[in-house]
Amino acid sequence: MIDHRKLGRELDLFDSDPMIGAGLPFWLPAGAAARREIESYLYELERRNGYQHVYSPALGRRAMYERSGHLANFAGDMFPPMPVGEDELMLRPSLCPHHALIFKARQRSYREMPLRIAELGQMYRQERSGVLGGLSRVRSIALNDSHIFCAPAQAAQEVAGVLRLMRESHAALGLRPASCQLSLRGPGKKYGGDDANWAQSEALLRGALSDAAMAYDVKAGEAAFYGPKIDVQVVDAAGREWTIATVQIDFHQPERFDLSYVDASGAKARPVMVHRSLAGSMERLFGQLIEEHGGAFPVWYAPVQLAVLPLVPSSFADEAIAAGLRVSVHHDGSLGARIREAALRKVPYIAVIGAREEGLVSLRLRDGRQLDPMPGAEAIALISAVAAARSAQLLARP
């Protein structure tokens, strides 16, 4: 593996500046294009699986974090309050309090359950300077997040569904998790809720892991303050372990926010809150993907999918862009120099437009293969098919 901090800057995916601040990287056009494609994929995957997407503000009143338990249990990781008139606002360290209040915004019925609320939301952590690094640990975080509100009897099925979507999304991204851990309470930390709810939550997660035939390690002391969790781990180029996906059971915050729904008998009932992230933050996810793929991303989210090297005037690049492909055009320099430049950028396909075969395109693949000249429409269809299939290959299998 190559360290993503070096390769990501060489490929112009992201950068940072001391004037903006430590732990606050910015995304350059190439990185933004790849990120946007993955965000769209995750959005559609969630939508097809019954998730409803929302937007919520990245800050809230201090009183909300007192109610959620974050200030009592997580204050060291939060930025200090900002006085606003007679009130105090805080940057959020997580999205769950906002989503709890979205659930509470109107009366809910058991017929709506499970209610799956999702958001790619911004949150902020006051990380110490010594632990910041590249995209893996930052202070401004764009999280693929969701909270599922369900009846207790539905929780096991919901966790199973989350584990299935994790496997599906990781396969599409070419992400290879290293391990899975069951994160439980441990000594020396404060936790919310009672022992009975913690025992029920732990049993639910153990059962889901068993049903999914997933091997796991038990990690005491790694639970969230509100409940146990399943964490999917990856290992970076330096051998450090990071959580890339998680699913958590929470009885605590529904009680703190007095969440309820009307059950089949007409009585009030308390929902369970299932926290989950399929792919973690966009920052940490891309740090891992850059290293796993060596910057040579699968075609579907490669920043540039096709580099066009015209030796004669041609409309091929415009046709490829109109077909939805991400294209760069290289006019300057010798043909060899232009090919080397595209290869250094890890572009999956290089199209040479020459005068010898009028109307035909010669495609060179990132892995060194060269295809016979073909009509431009055929070349565009080939690349589009590989991208649409989210294939890890450069040529669609017959």
WOLIN-V670623 format. One record per backbone hydrogen bond with DSSP energy under -1.0 kcal/mol. CO is the residue of the C=O (numbers start at 1). NH is the residue of the N-H. Records with the same first field share a line. If there is no record, write none. Layout:
CO=NH + NH
This chain:
3=7
4=8
6=10
7=11
8=13
9=12
13=28
15=26
17=20 + 21
21=24
23=139 + 140
26=15
28=32
29=33
30=34
31=35
32=36
33=37
34=38
35=39
36=40
37=41
38=42
39=43
40=44
41=45
42=46
43=47
44=48
46=51
47=50
52=118
58=92
60=90
61=64 + 65
62=66
63=67
64=68
65=71
69=73
70=74
74=77
75=78
77=126
82=89
84=87
87=84
88=62
89=82
90=60
92=124
95=99
96=100
97=101
98=102
99=103
100=104
108=262
109=112
115=149
116=52
117=147
118=54
119=121 + 145
121=143
123=141
125=127
128=131
133=136 + 137
137=133
139=125
141=123
142=282
143=121 + 145
145=119
146=276
147=117
148=274
149=115
150=272
151=154
154=158
155=159
156=160
157=161
158=162
159=163
160=164
161=165
162=166
163=167
164=168
165=169
166=170
167=171
168=172
169=173
170=175
179=233
180=217
181=231
182=219
183=229
184=221 + 223
194=198
195=199
196=200
197=201
198=202
199=203
200=204
201=205
202=206
203=207
204=208
205=209
206=210
207=211
208=212
209=214
210=213
217=182
219=184 + 222
225=192
227=224
228=249
229=183
230=247
231=181
232=244 + 245
233=178 + 179
234=242
236=239
240=236
242=234
245=232
246=277
247=230
248=275
250=273
252=256
253=257
254=259
261=269
262=110
263=266
267=263
269=261
272=150
273=250
274=148
275=248
276=146
277=246
280=144
281=285
282=286
283=287
284=288
285=289
286=290
287=291
288=292
289=293
290=295
293=296
295=297
298=301
306=328
307=351
308=330
309=353
315=319
316=320
317=321
318=322
319=323
320=325
321=324
326=305 + 306
328=308
334=338
335=339
336=340
337=341
338=342
339=343
340=344
341=345
342=347
343=346
348=366
349=307
350=364
351=309
352=362
353=311
357=360
361=374
362=352
363=371
364=350
365=368
369=365
374=361
375=379
376=380
377=381
378=382
379=383
380=384
381=385
382=386
383=387
384=388
385=389
386=391
387=390
